[in-house]
Amino acid sequence: MIFARRESGPPRILYLAFYFPPSRASGVYRARATANHLAAQGWDVTVCAAPMSFLHDVTGSVDEELASTVDRRIIVERPRLNQFAWEKDLRNYSRFRARLPQVANRLYRFNQRKLFPENYASWGRSVVARGLRLHMKRRFDVVLATGNPFASFAAAWAFHRLTGVPYVVDYRDSWTLDLFNDRPAFPDDHLAWSWERRVLSRAAGAVFVNEPLRRWHAERYPDVADRMLVVPNGWDADLVSPAGEAGVDPGITSRPLRFGYLGTLTNSQPVEELAAAWAKARTFPELAEAELNIYGHLGFFKAGKRELASRIGLNLDSDGQVTDDPALPDRGIHYRGPVSKTEIASVYEHNDVLVFLAGGGRYVTSGKIFEYMASGKPIVSVHAPGIAAQDVLDGYPLWFNADSLDAEAVANSMVEAGKVARGLTAEQRAAACRHAQGFTRDNLLAALEERLRGIAGREQIAVSGLPAR
């Protein structure tokens, strides 16, 4: 076991969050809020995040303005990641891979099958090495790891085995449960199961974004159930100003209605169903000239953008840019491009009705829904019935839910939401905001911070001689 000197002062945490600003991945907002909340509560926070080369060269975009909202007291480390799985340019191949490509591929696949089943495994190893160097200088009291990627969980486990520092895992996403098909993500003999069992067996805590996810994991790992905690996502009060007493746009009675979706479009979302419902909704007089504004990115990676554009009814030119083709009928769907997190409040205020588009089933709670509620605007659901997000929306007075993906049913919800938007009052918006007020990030993260503080104060016991589980 590696010991380091304990110093007086604030509790010190090593936070393993691959997606951290300026990343624009959907999970980055929970990580940003968690780190900021801990720093505000007096913690000494060090974050291990993705290397910048991955954000620029693989994901293809960053949000520098979001990075400016990270508390200046937070230290961000960016350990190395082997980008073997994403590297397509032969000129960037290593000498070994360039000379023996088949051998290199077999070796890489062997490591995936036998060591750790994820393309981010090398980052996890780099995190452990970096963390140990930092720990030798000044001791960490606790480690918090968020997934995905789940190499962060394995890194937390390995760091614990080497140092005895306790760790908590935050399931921002699910590792072994396919959220979009409500079934296990891997066959029974897959390496991911043994790794998850190993990680959870030694974790001081496991955090989930909703109760259905906590329950699913508690049933599979009953010995860890008493260490499990639900910490929902929420909205960021420093980025999204609640509507307060704001009323309706006076010009709404003389212009077409604006429906808006803000977020990353993905292949797991029912985008064709949205397009079909929208086409049907515009046949009603109330929405005859209405527009559906799409804000955000088309997918998380550069590849796949064209397919997503086609599914929603957008046109791309030869350079991959969305264009309006005058030869095609007007669908009323407009792609407005990505929006910095620091500018989303203006997007919500510009649109009259917000479209909550989500994939998956009963275990899915989208982080976006919390911001939607804080806007105090009507919300139309476009998702399968029974997803966990409905528990959050239950009680929101401006929620329009067809409880179906049937095009006609969703279209009717859109029409009803549009009617309410036309006559929306300050009192209605204020009532909607009161429902949202209980879902601010700081309110919801208080339980996690308290749990971490208790764990950090425990006396550590050397366990490195115990067998791996």
PyMOL commands that set and color helices and strands:
alter all, ss='L'
color gray80, all
select helices_A, chain A and resi 28-40+52-59+64-67+90-92+95-99+101-114+121-137+151-163+191-202+211-220+222-227+250-254+271-281+285-287+305-312+341-350+368-374+389-393+407-422+426-437+441-456
alter helices_A, ss='H'
color red, helices_A
select strands_A, chain A and resi 12-16+44-48+75-77+142-147+167-171+177-178+183-184+205-208+228-230+258-262+291-295+315-316+322-323+333-337+353-357+379-382+399-401
alter strands_A, ss='S'
color yellow, strands_A
deselect
rebuild
show_as cartoon
